[in-house]
Amino acid sequence: MKSMTQFFFAALTSTLMACSVFASTAAPKLEKPDLAKGEAIVGGVCAACHMADGNSTTPVNPKLAQQHPEYIMKQLQEFKSGKRANAVMMGFASQLSDADMRNVAYFLASKTAKPGFAKEKESVALGEKIYRGGIADRQIAACAGCHGPSGSGMPAQYPRMSGQHADYTVSQLTQFREGIRKNSIQMTQIAAKLNDREIKAVSDYIAGLR
């Protein structure tokens, strides 16, 4: 008859083997992004709206250069699935495989974002207050808490905002507030408490971050 010690080691060995098999099947090694393929897709599809280097010159289209690749991939996947509603982007994203999205995301992340500028001098102080300190008496969190003091964001969690077109940021905050864009509970909760003046002020301030 086996001793308790033998039973223990037999069970431990079995568990370790199971964990090893699980790890090898649950976490497959991702291939290195192919930036050349990403560049080809961006040049052939995305550049019309976002430019070949991701530095959109059209205020309603976001700058994507230097954006965190994980964030770009998440948005493309959610455009494709319909979780983020946008008919134009759904059409483009539906043509992309996961590998295509990864290649595009890492190519855009490798490009340097061009700085933007705040234009509304009258509201820049309000925009800075909201971005850096929030509005405590209305329980509005500071944008800097997630997106960083300089708007650099946090990889795989919160997007880079520095230098983003004010018009684009206004449109997204408004869509979050009105329930049109539904793929971020945190942003929906924050935007729901902001009025038009505050949205415009903080969006303009973000455009000048660097």
N, C-alpha and C positions, 0 to 999 in steps of 0.2 A: 504494500500500500504506500502511495506517495505521501511524503510529509507535507505539512502546511507550507514550508519553504519552497519545496518543489512545485507545489500548486501555484504559489505566488509568482515564481519566475516564469512558469509556463504561461500564466495569464498575462504577465508583463510583456513577454516576447510576442505573444499573439496580438496584443494591443499595439505595440510598436510597429509590427508588420502591417497591421490594418491602417495605421496612421500614415505609414510610408506609401502605401498604395493609394490612399485618399489624396495625399499631397501631390502625387505624380499625376493623378487624373483630374483633380479639381483646379490645379493651378498650372496650366500648360504655359510653357515659355513663349512669350510674344516675340514675333520676328521684329528685327530692327526696322523702323520706318524707312520707306524708300522715298527720299526727298525729291528725287528726279521725277518719279511718278506723281507725287503730290504737286510739284510745280507744273507738270503737264496738265493736270486736271484743273488747277487754278487758272492757268493761262487760257485754257480752252472753254471753261465754264464760268468760273467765279469772277474773273477779272472784269467782266462787263459792268459789274456793280461794285466790286470791292477793290479793283485794281490788281495788277499782277503781283504786287508786293504786299497786298493786304491793306494798303493805306488809302482807303476810300476817300475820294474827293467830293462825294455827294453827301450832304449832311444827313439825309434820311437813311443812308446805308452805313452800317457800322464799320469802323476800322477793325481789322482782324489781325494785323501784324503784331507780333509779340504776345498775342493772347495765349493763355495757358492751353496746351493741346488737349488736355482732358476735358476742359470746358467746351472747346469747339466740337469735340467728338460727341459729347453729351447732347449739345444742341442739334447737331446733324441727325443723331439717332432719334431725337424727339420730334424733329420736323418730319422725319420719315414715318414714324409711328402715328403722327397726328397729335401727340401729346402737347406739342407747341404748334398752335394754329397759324399757318402762313401758307397760302396756296402756292405762291411762287417758290418758296424754299422747299416745300413738300415735293414739288415737281422735280427739283434738282436733286434733293437728298434721296428720293426714291430710286434714283439711278445708281447710287453709290453703294458699294459693299462696305462691310466694316473695315476691311483693309484699305479701301479707297479713302474712307473718312480719316483713318489714322494717318495715312500718308499726307493728306491735305492739311490736317491739323498740325502735324509736326513741321511741315514746310512753312506754314503761316507763322508758327511760333518762332521759327528761326529768323524771321525778318524783323528789322528794327522799326518800331512804331515812330511815326513823325509826331512831334508835339502839337498840341492845339492851343487855343487861346480863349480866355473868358472875354466876353464882349459887353456884358451888361454891368457897368460900373455901379449903377444904382442898387443893384441887388446882390453884389458879390459878397457883402458882409453877411447877409442872410444865408446865402449858399454855403459860405464857410462855416457858419454856426451850425447848420444842420449836418453838414458833412463831418465836422470834427467833434461836435458835442451833442448832436441830436436835439430834441425838444423834450426836456425832462417832464414838464407838467402835462404833456400829452402822451407820454410814454413812447416817444419816437426815438429809436436807437440811432446812434451815430453811425454814419456810413463807414467811417474809418475803422470801426470795430471789426468789420469783415473784409473790407476792400483795402485796408491799410492807409496810413497817413498820406502816402504819395499816390494812392490809387493803383498800386501794383498787384492787388489781390492776393489770393492764396491758392497755389496749385491744387488742382483737383477739387477745390471747394468753392472759391469765390472768384469771379472773373476780374481781370485787369480792367480798370476804368479810366486810367490816366490818359488825358488827351482825347477821349471819345467825343464825337460830335454831340453838341448839346441837343440838336433836333432829334437825334436818334434816342438819346437818353430820356428826353421828355416823352417821346412816343411809347417807350417801353414801360416807364413808370405809370403812365396813364393807362396802358393796357393792363398792367398788374392791378391798378386801383379799380378798374371797371370790370375785372374778371375775364377779360379777353385772353390775356396770357395767364396760364394756370400752372406753369411748370416750376414754380418756386413758392412754397408756402410762406417762407420768411419774407420774400419781397412783396407778396400779396398783402401780408399783415402790415408791413411798414407803409406801403404806398396807399393803403386804404385810409391812412390818417393824414395824408398830405393834401393840401389844396393846390390849385393850379399855380399860384404865385410861388409857392415853396418848391414845387416840382421844377419850375423854370429856373429858379434861383440856384438850386443845388446842381441841376444839370449843366448850367453855364459855368459854375465853379469847377465842376469835374473836368470840363473841357480844357481848363487852364492848368490842371494838375500835372506835375512832372517830377 
